Amino acid sequence: MTMYAPPRLNTPPSRLRLARRQLLETGELATGLLEARLQQSWQRSRQHGLVPEGRASGVPHASAAQLARALEQRRTLLAQARPVMEFVAEQVRASDSLVILADPQGMLLHALGDDGFADKAARVALRPGAVWLEQWRGTNAIGTALADGQAVVINGAEHYLQRNAFLTCAAAPIADANGALLGVIDISGDRRNHHPHTLGLARSAARLIEHQLFEARHGAGLVLRLHGRPEGLCSVTEGLAALSEEGVIIGANPMGLELLGLSSSALGRCTLEQALGLTLRSLLAGSPELGVRPAGLPWQLRGVSGSLLWCRLDGARSRAPAPAQVMAPASLQLTSTPPVPVAAPQNDALARLDSGDATMRNLIARARRVIGKPIALLLQGESGVGKELLARACHLSGPRRAGAFVAINCAAMPESLIEAELFGYRPGAFTGASRDGAAGLLRQADGGTLFLDEIGDMPLAMQARLLRVLQERQVVPLGGGAPLPVDFALICATHRCLPVEVEAQRFREDLYYRLNGLSLQLPPLRQRTDFSALVQALLIEAAPGRCVSLHPELHRALSAYRWPGNLRQLANVLRTCCALLDEHEDCIDWAHLPDDMAAALAPSRPLPERVREEGRMTEDLRQSSARCIQQALGLAQGNRSEAARRLGISRNTLYRKLREVGS
């Protein structure tokens, strides 16, 4: 994805009128009449059935709940983009402008700017929740930047829909460190105030956001910084590349990809040696050809284009070249006996979570570095991505594995009970208290690991008490008494963006910095590259002792699905499919899918098969549903609540299905 297409001059109004007339009358445009990208966008808009003078019907607009979910899903992007948007909004203040952030589906997430112009913009739905893809709004900076992946300015009548002709808009796409499109930042205003530098400002804002996202994700690891001048290192114009311990390039910003001569598809596969002819070992140790020991110091090399580049390797000051074996620490060498090599664990719980995805592999490696050290882990990611799985793996792979792993869901525990459950209580501390009192979950974690899931939902009053425990490492039960010492490793998880919660005063800032020792962002399932390996592992778990596989067409459809419920949803679907298999079957096909997943994947199903089965599909689904329900009830020994949980449906839905099949 490139963001560096040169800006073009405004198209003369006479040519725009001629082009519009040609397109409406003939459906074609004469070559050279419009700039190539604008011409292609107009043609796409016409193919979508849009009429320049008309209003598009059925244009989607998110409800408040849908917008809230979108903001939650893009919380990392929003957290890094908001400071940049505020800076840009200050630069264009009092110019009848808005600074807008949109997601990859064209939904506007956040807008800042002049209130007077915001009112005008709202008349054409240029406000959060609206969708500005080309198929709905025609040629516009946000939709067109998403369509062709390049920065663009659309001014006045260059908009395909004439009702948007009062706007001038400049937009630039935002990519993550894996090259995936995260969204678009746009500066929109009154066309009478069009300024040629606005596109440059939008591009700079996108670079700043990308830089912030890269640092948030990879800043604690090995980072190679690249620029044509030494003064450009550590500036927003530098190229960035994240390196694994093996020297693989696992992430890069667009400028880093350009300077290394790579595409985003090479990330996770290309090594530093393949890209620049230098091994990571030589960079960490220093080499004669570089002339300096490079850790933290800039040096020069020749890039892929033949030009000289200045480079700096950060995160390597305390590192030595990776040895074949890890030696016991000097503090443990009590005699003159040669130190005993300690092999790194090869098959612990953390290693078993590595199924080939480069992002997860890097994340696991970073988590392994802090296990056993007094550093809190903060796991972030969408619901269902496996935060508790990673927390348990860290516990089982660390020195406290013999202790308890105490998991507490802060969102599920009633506020009236959370204090007593966490801190314990003395006998008779409150009405209904046990005569013997209770130790509390924090004391149960003593010597082991405390996992606070959904920490972002903990009530503020409890946050203050938890902070005191973390600072003093002592617990005072409800009802008073002497403080009791506690010693546990702390891992927290949340699907919320805690900096945003802190800013909204829903989360204590001092507690946030206490919890945020090492923050790890787990990728959603749709961004992982190890889908096949995950499916195989989940099938083995769902059907132990059987060799179950997916039909190739179904596998392709499932791998292309967005999986809003992530790993949890995938596991539930595969578990249900395995339950629907007959004893003699070992291949999961379309007929074994739960109804909701079959409906979601319907457009992906091969057409001949859909036509061939159209007559019997209803009956097959009814029979499959009945068989699945009976199997689930059998496994649950008749417990309908447990059967509903196994099927991944609500209890009410199970009762309705039972009525439909006459049970």
ZAMAR-144011 format. One line per 2 residues: number of its first residue (from 0); for each residue x, y, z of C-alpha. Coordinates in Angstrom, 1 decimal, always signed. Last residue first. Layout:
N
NUM> X:Y:Z | ...
***
This chain:
663
662> -39.3:-33.3:+21.7 | -41.4:-32.4:+18.7
660> -38.7:-31.3:+16.4 | -39.9:-27.7:+16.4
658> -40.7:-27.8:+20.2 | -37.1:-28.9:+20.9
656> -35.8:-26.1:+18.7 | -37.8:-23.5:+20.7
654> -36.5:-24.9:+24.0 | -32.9:-24.8:+22.7
652> -33.4:-21.2:+21.5 | -34.7:-20.2:+25.0
650> -31.6:-21.9:+26.6 | -29.3:-19.7:+24.4
648> -27.1:-21.2:+21.8 | -23.4:-22.4:+21.7
646> -24.3:-26.1:+21.3 | -22.4:-27.1:+24.5
644> -24.0:-24.2:+26.4 | -27.5:-25.2:+25.3
642> -26.8:-28.8:+26.4 | -25.6:-27.6:+29.8
640> -28.8:-25.6:+30.3 | -30.8:-28.6:+29.0
638> -29.3:-31.1:+31.5 | -30.4:-34.5:+30.0
636> -27.1:-36.2:+30.7 | -25.2:-33.3:+29.1
634> -23.6:-35.6:+26.5 | -27.0:-37.1:+25.8
632> -28.6:-33.7:+25.5 | -25.9:-32.6:+23.1
630> -26.4:-35.7:+21.0 | -30.2:-35.2:+21.0
628> -29.8:-31.5:+20.0 | -27.4:-32.4:+17.1
626> -29.7:-35.0:+15.8 | -32.6:-32.7:+15.8
624> -30.7:-29.9:+14.1 | -29.3:-32.3:+11.5
622> -32.9:-33.5:+10.8 | -34.2:-29.9:+10.5
620> -31.2:-28.9:+8.4 | -31.7:-31.8:+6.0
618> -35.4:-31.1:+5.7 | -34.8:-27.4:+4.8
616> -32.0:-28.3:+2.4 | -33.9:-30.9:+0.4
614> -35.1:-29.0:-2.6 | -32.2:-26.5:-2.7
612> -29.5:-29.3:-2.6 | -28.5:-29.2:-6.3
610> -28.8:-25.4:-6.5 | -26.6:-24.8:-3.5
608> -24.1:-27.5:-4.7 | -23.9:-25.9:-8.1
606> -23.4:-22.4:-6.6 | -20.5:-23.2:-4.3
604> -21.2:-21.8:-0.8 | -19.5:-18.5:-0.1
602> -22.8:-16.5:-0.3 | -24.4:-18.8:+2.3
600> -21.5:-18.4:+4.9 | -23.5:-16.3:+7.4
598> -26.6:-18.5:+6.9 | -24.6:-21.7:+7.4
596> -23.1:-20.1:+10.5 | -26.5:-19.3:+12.0
594> -27.9:-22.8:+11.2 | -25.0:-24.7:+12.8
592> -22.8:-26.3:+10.2 | -22.9:-30.1:+9.5
590> -24.6:-29.8:+6.2 | -21.8:-27.7:+4.8
588> -19.2:-30.5:+5.2 | -17.2:-31.8:+8.1
586> -15.2:-34.9:+7.0 | -14.8:-38.0:+9.4
584> -18.2:-39.7:+9.0 | -19.0:-43.3:+10.1
582> -20.2:-42.3:+13.5 | -22.4:-39.5:+12.1
580> -21.1:-36.0:+12.4 | -23.3:-33.4:+14.1
578> -21.3:-33.3:+17.3 | -18.2:-32.6:+15.3
576> -20.0:-29.6:+13.7 | -21.0:-28.3:+17.1
574> -17.5:-28.4:+18.4 | -16.2:-26.8:+15.2
572> -18.7:-23.9:+15.6 | -18.0:-23.4:+19.3
570> -14.2:-23.4:+18.8 | -14.5:-20.9:+15.9
568> -16.7:-18.6:+18.1 | -14.2:-18.7:+21.0
566> -11.3:-18.2:+18.7 | -12.7:-14.9:+17.3
564> -16.3:-13.9:+18.1 | -16.4:-11.5:+15.2
562> -15.1:-14.3:+13.0 | -14.4:-12.4:+9.7
560> -15.0:-15.3:+7.4 | -12.4:-16.0:+4.7
558> -10.9:-19.0:+6.5 | -14.4:-20.4:+7.0
556> -15.2:-20.2:+3.3 | -11.9:-21.8:+2.3
554> -12.3:-24.6:+4.8 | -15.9:-25.2:+3.5
552> -14.6:-25.6:+0.0 | -11.8:-28.0:+1.2
550> -14.1:-30.2:+3.3 | -12.9:-29.9:+6.9
548> -11.1:-32.8:+8.7 | -11.7:-35.3:+11.5
546> -9.3:-38.0:+12.4 | -11.0:-39.3:+15.6
544> -9.4:-40.1:+19.0 | -10.4:-36.8:+20.5
542> -13.2:-35.0:+18.6 | -13.4:-31.5:+19.9
540> -9.8:-31.2:+21.1 | -8.5:-32.8:+17.9
538> -10.8:-30.5:+15.9 | -9.5:-27.5:+17.8
536> -5.9:-28.3:+17.0 | -6.7:-28.8:+13.3
534> -8.6:-25.6:+13.1 | -5.8:-23.6:+14.8
532> -3.3:-25.1:+12.3 | -5.4:-24.1:+9.4
530> -6.0:-20.6:+10.6 | -2.3:-19.9:+11.2
528> -2.0:-16.5:+9.4 | -3.9:-14.4:+12.0
526> -5.6:-11.2:+11.1 | -9.2:-12.6:+11.1
524> -8.6:-14.4:+14.4 | -8.1:-11.0:+16.2
522> -4.5:-10.2:+17.2 | -3.5:-10.2:+20.9
520> -2.1:-6.8:+22.0 | +0.5:-7.3:+24.8
518> +1.2:-4.7:+27.4 | +4.2:-5.2:+29.7
516> +4.1:-3.5:+33.1 | +0.7:-1.9:+32.5
514> -1.0:-2.8:+35.8 | +0.7:-0.1:+38.0
512> +0.3:+2.5:+35.2 | -3.4:+1.7:+35.0
510> -3.8:+1.8:+38.7 | -2.4:+5.3:+38.9
508> -4.7:+6.5:+36.1 | -7.8:+5.2:+37.7
506> -10.4:+4.0:+35.3 | -13.8:+5.5:+34.4
504> -12.4:+9.0:+34.4 | -13.1:+9.4:+30.6
502> -9.4:+9.9:+30.0 | -8.6:+6.8:+32.1
500> -11.2:+4.8:+30.0 | -9.5:+6.0:+26.8
498> -6.1:+5.0:+28.1 | -7.7:+1.7:+29.1
496> -8.9:+0.7:+25.6 | -11.4:-2.0:+26.5
494> -11.2:-5.7:+25.7 | -9.4:-6.3:+29.0
492> -6.9:-8.6:+30.6 | -4.8:-8.5:+33.7
490> -1.9:-10.8:+34.8 | -0.3:-10.4:+38.3
488> +2.2:-12.8:+39.8 | +1.3:-13.5:+43.4
486> +2.6:-12.8:+46.9 | +0.2:-11.9:+49.7
484> +0.8:-10.7:+53.2 | -2.1:-10.4:+55.7
482> -3.0:-7.1:+57.3 | -4.2:-7.5:+60.9
480> -7.9:-7.4:+61.5 | -10.8:-5.5:+60.0
478> -14.3:-6.5:+59.2 | -13.6:-6.9:+55.5
476> -10.2:-8.5:+55.1 | -7.0:-6.5:+55.0
474> -4.7:-7.7:+52.2 | -1.0:-7.0:+51.9
472> +1.4:-6.6:+49.0 | +1.7:-2.9:+49.9
470> +1.5:-1.4:+46.4 | -0.6:-4.1:+44.7
468> -2.9:-4.3:+47.7 | -3.3:-0.5:+47.7
466> -4.1:-0.5:+44.0 | -6.7:-3.2:+44.5
464> -8.5:-1.0:+47.2 | -8.6:+2.0:+44.8
462> -9.8:-0.1:+41.9 | -12.5:-1.5:+44.1
460> -14.1:+1.9:+44.6 | -13.8:+2.6:+40.8
458> -15.8:-0.5:+39.9 | -13.9:-3.1:+37.8
456> -15.0:-3.1:+34.2 | -11.6:-2.3:+32.7
454> -10.2:-5.3:+34.6 | -12.0:-7.6:+32.1
452> -10.1:-10.6:+33.4 | -8.0:-10.3:+36.6
450> -5.6:-13.3:+36.6 | -3.8:-13.8:+39.9
448> -0.9:-16.2:+39.6 | +0.6:-18.5:+42.3
446> +2.3:-18.2:+45.7 | -0.7:-16.4:+47.2
444> -3.6:-16.7:+44.6 | -6.0:-17.9:+47.3
442> -5.1:-14.8:+49.3 | -6.4:-12.6:+46.5
440> -9.5:-14.8:+46.1 | -10.8:-14.2:+49.6
438> -9.9:-16.0:+52.8 | -13.5:-16.3:+54.0
436> -15.2:-16.0:+57.4 | -15.9:-19.0:+59.6
434> -19.4:-17.9:+60.6 | -20.1:-17.2:+57.0
432> -21.4:-13.7:+56.2 | -25.2:-13.3:+55.8
430> -25.2:-9.9:+57.4 | -21.8:-8.4:+57.4
428> -18.3:-8.9:+59.0 | -19.7:-11.8:+61.2
426> -16.5:-13.9:+60.8 | -13.8:-11.8:+59.0
424> -13.9:-11.2:+55.3 | -12.1:-12.0:+52.1
422> -10.4:-9.4:+49.8 | -11.6:-10.4:+46.4
420> -14.9:-12.2:+47.1 | -15.9:-9.7:+49.9
418> -15.1:-6.7:+47.7 | -16.8:-8.2:+44.6
416> -20.1:-9.1:+46.3 | -22.1:-5.9:+45.9
414> -20.6:-5.1:+42.5 | -21.8:-8.5:+41.2
412> -19.0:-10.5:+39.5 | -19.3:-10.9:+35.8
410> -17.3:-7.8:+34.7 | -14.4:-8.4:+37.0
408> -14.0:-12.0:+35.8 | -11.5:-13.5:+38.3
406> -9.1:-16.2:+37.5 | -6.9:-17.8:+40.3
404> -4.1:-19.9:+39.0 | -2.8:-21.7:+42.1
402> +0.8:-22.5:+42.8 | +2.9:-25.3:+41.3
400> +3.3:-23.2:+38.0 | +4.9:-20.4:+40.0
398> +8.3:-20.7:+38.2 | +6.7:-20.0:+34.8
396> +5.4:-22.0:+31.9 | +2.1:-23.0:+33.6
394> +1.4:-19.4:+34.6 | +2.2:-17.9:+31.2
392> +0.1:-20.6:+29.6 | -2.8:-19.7:+31.9
390> -2.6:-16.0:+30.9 | -2.3:-16.9:+27.2
388> -5.5:-19.1:+27.4 | -7.2:-16.3:+29.4
386> -6.5:-13.8:+26.6 | -7.6:-16.1:+23.9
384> -9.0:-13.9:+21.1 | -12.6:-14.3:+22.4
382> -13.4:-10.6:+23.1 | -11.1:-8.3:+21.3
380> -7.6:-7.7:+22.5 | -5.5:-6.6:+25.4
378> -3.3:-8.5:+27.8 | -1.6:-6.5:+30.6
376> +1.2:-8.4:+32.2 | +2.6:-7.2:+35.6
374> +6.4:-7.2:+36.1 | +8.0:-8.7:+39.2
372> +9.9:-11.2:+37.1 | +9.1:-14.9:+36.9
370> +7.7:-14.6:+33.4 | +9.0:-11.3:+31.9
368> +10.9:-12.7:+29.0 | +8.3:-15.4:+28.1
366> +5.7:-12.7:+27.4 | +8.0:-11.2:+24.8
364> +8.5:-14.5:+23.0 | +4.8:-15.2:+23.2
362> +4.0:-11.9:+21.5 | +6.7:-12.5:+18.8
360> +5.2:-15.9:+18.0 | +1.6:-14.5:+18.1
358> +2.5:-11.9:+15.5 | +4.4:-14.4:+13.3
356> +1.5:-16.9:+13.3 | +2.8:-20.5:+13.2
354> +0.9:-22.4:+15.8 | +2.6:-21.1:+18.8
352> +0.3:-21.8:+21.7 | +2.1:-25.0:+22.5
350> +5.3:-23.1:+23.1 | +3.5:-21.2:+25.9
348> +2.3:-24.3:+27.6 | +5.8:-25.9:+27.6
346> +7.3:-28.0:+24.9 | +10.7:-26.6:+24.0
344> +11.9:-25.1:+27.3 | +15.2:-23.3:+26.8
342> +18.2:-25.5:+27.6 | +20.1:-24.7:+30.8
340> +23.9:-25.1:+30.3 | +25.7:-25.9:+33.6
338> +28.2:-23.4:+34.7 | +31.8:-24.6:+35.1
336> +32.5:-25.6:+38.7 | +34.3:-22.8:+40.5
334> +31.5:-22.8:+43.1 | +28.4:-20.7:+43.9
332> +27.4:-20.0:+40.3 | +23.8:-18.9:+40.9
330> +24.6:-15.2:+40.8 | +26.3:-15.7:+37.5
328> +23.0:-16.7:+35.9 | +22.8:-20.2:+34.4
326> +23.8:-20.3:+30.7 | +21.2:-20.3:+27.9
324> +22.2:-22.6:+25.0 | +22.7:-22.1:+21.3
322> +23.7:-18.5:+21.9 | +21.6:-15.5:+20.7
320> +24.1:-12.7:+20.1 | +24.1:-10.4:+23.2
318> +21.3:-8.2:+24.3 | +21.3:-5.4:+26.8
316> +21.7:-2.6:+24.3 | +19.7:-4.3:+21.6
314> +16.3:-2.6:+21.9 | +17.2:-0.1:+19.1
312> +19.2:-0.8:+15.9 | +20.1:+2.3:+14.0
310> +20.4:+2.8:+10.3 | +21.5:+5.5:+7.8
308> +21.0:+4.6:+4.2 | +23.2:+5.0:+1.2
306> +21.5:+4.7:-2.2 | +21.9:+1.5:-4.3
304> +18.2:+0.9:-4.6 | +18.3:-2.1:-2.2
302> +20.1:+0.0:+0.4 | +23.8:+0.6:+0.9
300> +24.9:+0.8:+4.5 | +25.6:+3.5:+7.1
298> +25.7:+3.4:+10.9 | +23.7:+4.9:+13.7
296> +24.4:+4.0:+17.4 | +22.0:+2.3:+19.8
294> +23.6:-1.2:+19.3 | +25.7:-0.5:+16.2
292> +29.2:-1.3:+17.4 | +31.0:+0.8:+14.8
290> +33.0:+0.3:+11.6 | +30.1:-1.5:+9.9
288> +32.5:-3.8:+7.9 | +34.3:-4.8:+11.1
286> +31.2:-6.2:+12.7 | +29.2:-5.4:+15.9
284> +27.8:-8.0:+18.2 | +24.1:-7.2:+17.8
282> +24.4:-6.2:+14.2 | +26.5:-9.3:+13.3
280> +24.0:-11.6:+15.0 | +21.1:-9.9:+13.2
278> +22.7:-11.0:+9.9 | +23.5:-8.4:+7.2
276> +22.8:-8.7:+3.5 | +20.1:-6.1:+3.6
274> +16.8:-7.8:+2.7 | +17.8:-11.5:+2.7
272> +20.0:-11.0:+5.8 | +17.3:-9.1:+7.6
270> +15.0:-12.2:+7.1 | +11.9:-12.4:+4.9
268> +9.0:-14.6:+6.0 | +7.1:-12.8:+8.8
266> +6.6:-9.8:+6.6 | +7.1:-10.6:+2.9
264> +3.4:-10.1:+2.1 | +3.8:-6.4:+3.2
262> +5.9:-5.8:+0.1 | +9.7:-5.4:+0.4
260> +12.3:-3.0:-1.1 | +13.8:-2.4:+2.3
258> +13.4:+1.4:+2.0 | +9.8:+1.0:+0.7
256> +8.9:-1.5:+3.4 | +10.3:+0.9:+6.1
254> +8.4:+3.8:+4.6 | +5.2:+1.8:+4.8
252> +5.8:+0.8:+8.4 | +7.3:-2.5:+9.2
250> +6.6:-5.8:+11.0 | +8.0:-9.3:+11.5
248> +11.3:-8.9:+9.7 | +13.0:-12.2:+10.7
246> +16.3:-11.9:+12.6 | +15.9:-15.0:+14.7
244> +15.0:-12.9:+17.9 | +12.3:-11.2:+15.8
242> +12.8:-7.9:+14.1 | +10.6:-4.9:+13.8
240> +11.2:-2.5:+10.8 | +10.8:+1.2:+10.8
238> +11.4:+3.8:+8.1 | +12.0:+7.3:+9.3
236> +9.8:+10.4:+8.3 | +8.2:+10.7:+11.8
234> +11.6:+11.3:+13.3 | +13.7:+8.8:+15.3
232> +16.3:+8.8:+12.5 | +16.0:+11.7:+10.2
230> +19.1:+13.5:+11.5 | +21.2:+10.5:+10.2
228> +20.0:+11.2:+6.7 | +18.6:+8.7:+4.2
226> +16.6:+7.0:+6.9 | +16.2:+3.6:+8.5
224> +15.3:+2.5:+12.1 | +15.6:-1.2:+13.0
222> +13.5:-2.2:+16.0 | +14.2:-5.1:+18.4
220> +11.4:-5.3:+20.9 | +9.7:-2.9:+23.4
218> +8.6:-0.6:+20.5 | +6.9:-3.3:+18.6
216> +3.2:-2.8:+19.1 | +3.0:+0.7:+20.7
214> +5.9:+1.9:+18.6 | +4.2:+0.7:+15.4
212> +0.9:+2.2:+16.3 | +2.5:+5.6:+17.1
210> +4.4:+5.6:+13.8 | +1.3:+4.6:+11.8
208> -0.6:+7.5:+13.5 | +2.2:+10.0:+12.7
206> +2.3:+8.8:+9.1 | -1.4:+9.2:+8.7
204> -1.2:+12.7:+10.1 | +1.6:+13.5:+7.7
202> -0.5:+12.3:+4.8 | -3.5:+14.4:+5.9
200> -1.3:+17.5:+6.2 | +0.2:+16.9:+2.8
198> -3.4:+16.6:+1.4 | -4.3:+19.9:+3.0
196> -1.3:+21.8:+1.4 | -3.2:+22.6:-1.8
194> -5.8:+24.7:+0.2 | -9.6:+24.6:-0.5
192> -11.4:+27.3:+1.5 | -14.2:+27.7:-1.1
190> -14.6:+23.9:-1.1 | -15.8:+24.0:+2.5
188> -14.0:+21.5:+4.6 | -12.9:+17.8:+5.0
186> -9.7:+16.5:+6.4 | -9.6:+12.7:+6.3
184> -7.8:+9.9:+8.2 | -8.4:+6.5:+6.7
182> -8.6:+3.0:+8.2 | -6.7:+0.0:+9.4
180> -5.4:-1.3:+6.1 | -3.0:-4.3:+6.7
178> +0.7:-3.7:+6.0 | +1.8:-5.8:+9.0
176> +2.9:-2.8:+11.0 | -0.6:-1.3:+10.6
174> -1.7:+0.8:+7.6 | -3.5:+4.2:+7.6
172> -5.0:+5.5:+4.4 | -4.8:+9.3:+3.5
170> -7.7:+11.6:+2.9 | -8.2:+15.1:+1.5
168> -11.7:+16.5:+1.1 | -13.2:+19.7:-0.4
166> -16.9:+19.8:+0.1 | -19.7:+21.9:-1.5
164> -19.9:+19.3:-4.3 | -21.4:+16.7:-2.0
162> -25.0:+17.1:-3.3 | -23.5:+16.7:-6.8
160> -22.7:+13.1:-6.2 | -19.6:+12.1:-8.1
158> -17.4:+14.4:-6.1 | -15.0:+16.2:-8.5
156> -17.6:+19.0:-8.3 | -15.8:+20.4:-5.2
154> -12.4:+18.9:-4.5 | -11.4:+15.3:-4.0
152> -7.9:+14.9:-2.6 | -6.3:+11.5:-2.5
150> -3.9:+9.3:-0.5 | -3.7:+5.8:-1.9
148> -5.2:+2.4:-1.1 | -7.4:+2.3:-4.3
146> -10.8:+1.8:-2.9 | -10.1:+3.0:+0.7
144> -8.7:+6.3:-0.6 | -11.7:+6.5:-2.9
142> -14.2:+6.0:-0.1 | -12.5:+8.6:+2.2
140> -11.8:+11.2:-0.5 | -15.2:+11.0:-2.2
138> -16.4:+9.5:-5.5 | -19.8:+7.9:-5.0
136> -21.5:+7.9:-1.6 | -23.0:+4.4:-1.3
134> -20.7:+2.2:-3.5 | -17.8:+4.7:-2.9
132> -17.7:+3.8:+0.8 | -18.7:+6.6:+3.1
130> -20.6:+4.8:+5.9 | -22.2:+7.1:+8.5
128> -21.8:+6.3:+12.2 | -19.8:+9.4:+13.0
126> -20.7:+12.4:+10.9 | -20.6:+13.4:+7.2
124> -24.3:+12.5:+6.8 | -24.9:+15.0:+3.9
122> -26.7:+17.4:+6.2 | -24.2:+16.5:+9.0
120> -21.5:+18.3:+7.0 | -23.3:+21.6:+7.4
118> -23.7:+21.2:+11.1 | -20.0:+20.1:+11.4
116> -19.1:+23.3:+9.5 | -20.5:+25.5:+12.3
114> -19.1:+23.2:+15.0 | -15.5:+23.6:+13.7
112> -13.4:+20.5:+14.1 | -13.2:+16.9:+15.4
110> -14.7:+13.7:+14.0 | -14.6:+10.1:+15.2
108> -15.6:+6.7:+13.8 | -16.8:+7.3:+10.3
106> -17.7:+3.9:+8.8 | -15.8:+3.3:+5.5
104> -15.4:-0.4:+6.0 | -11.7:+0.0:+6.6
102> -12.5:+2.4:+9.6 | -12.9:+6.1:+9.3
100> -11.2:+9.0:+11.2 | -12.3:+12.6:+10.5
98> -10.8:+16.0:+10.9 | -13.4:+18.6:+10.2
96> -13.1:+22.0:+8.5 | -14.7:+25.5:+8.3
94> -11.3:+27.2:+8.5 | -11.6:+28.4:+12.2
92> -9.2:+25.6:+13.4 | -7.1:+23.9:+10.7
90> -3.9:+23.6:+12.8 | -5.8:+22.8:+16.0
88> -7.7:+20.0:+14.2 | -4.4:+18.5:+13.2
86> -3.2:+18.4:+16.8 | -6.5:+16.9:+18.0
84> -6.4:+14.4:+15.2 | -2.9:+13.3:+16.2
82> -3.9:+12.9:+19.9 | -7.0:+10.9:+18.7
80> -5.2:+8.6:+16.3 | -3.3:+6.4:+18.8
78> -6.3:+5.7:+21.1 | -8.6:+5.3:+18.1
76> -6.4:+2.7:+16.4 | -6.2:+0.7:+19.6
74> -10.0:+1.1:+20.2 | -10.9:-0.1:+16.7
72> -13.2:-3.0:+17.9 | -14.5:-0.9:+20.7
70> -15.3:+2.0:+18.4 | -17.1:-0.4:+16.1
68> -19.1:-1.8:+19.0 | -20.1:+1.7:+20.1
66> -21.1:+2.6:+16.5 | -23.3:-0.5:+16.4
64> -24.9:+0.5:+19.7 | -25.5:+4.1:+18.6
62> -27.0:+2.8:+15.3 | -24.8:+2.7:+12.3
60> -25.8:+4.3:+9.0 | -26.2:+2.2:+5.8
58> -27.3:+4.0:+2.6 | -30.6:+2.4:+1.5
56> -31.3:+4.9:-1.2 | -28.7:+7.1:-2.9
54> -29.9:+10.6:-3.5 | -30.0:+11.9:-7.1
52> -28.1:+14.4:-9.3 | -25.1:+12.1:-9.8
50> -27.1:+8.9:-10.1 | -25.5:+5.9:-8.4
48> -25.9:+2.4:-9.9 | -22.7:+0.9:-8.4
46> -21.3:+0.8:-12.0 | -21.7:+4.6:-12.1
44> -19.6:+5.0:-8.9 | -16.9:+2.7:-10.3
42> -16.8:+4.8:-13.5 | -16.4:+8.0:-11.4
40> -13.6:+6.3:-9.4 | -11.8:+5.2:-12.5
38> -11.9:+8.8:-13.9 | -10.7:+10.3:-10.7
36> -7.8:+7.8:-10.6 | -6.8:+8.6:-14.2
34> -7.1:+12.4:-14.1 | -10.1:+13.4:-16.1
32> -10.6:+14.0:-19.9 | -7.5:+12.1:-20.7
30> -9.3:+9.1:-22.2 | -12.9:+10.0:-23.2
28> -15.4:+8.7:-20.6 | -18.0:+6.0:-21.1
26> -21.6:+5.4:-20.0 | -22.8:+7.1:-23.1
24> -25.2:+9.9:-22.0 | -24.5:+10.0:-18.2
22> -20.7:+9.5:-18.6 | -20.4:+12.0:-21.4
20> -22.4:+14.6:-19.5 | -20.3:+14.2:-16.3
18> -17.1:+14.4:-18.3 | -18.2:+17.6:-20.1
16> -19.2:+19.2:-16.8 | -15.9:+18.2:-15.1
14> -14.0:+19.5:-18.1 | -15.7:+22.9:-17.9
12> -15.1:+23.0:-14.1 | -11.3:+22.6:-14.5
10> -9.9:+19.6:-12.6 | -7.9:+20.7:-9.6
8> -4.2:+20.0:-9.9 | -2.9:+16.6:-8.8
6> -1.2:+15.4:-5.7 | +1.6:+12.9:-6.1
4> +0.9:+9.4:-4.9 | +2.8:+8.8:-1.7
2> +0.6:+6.6:+0.5 | +1.5:+3.3:-1.0
0> +0.0:+0.0:+0.0
***
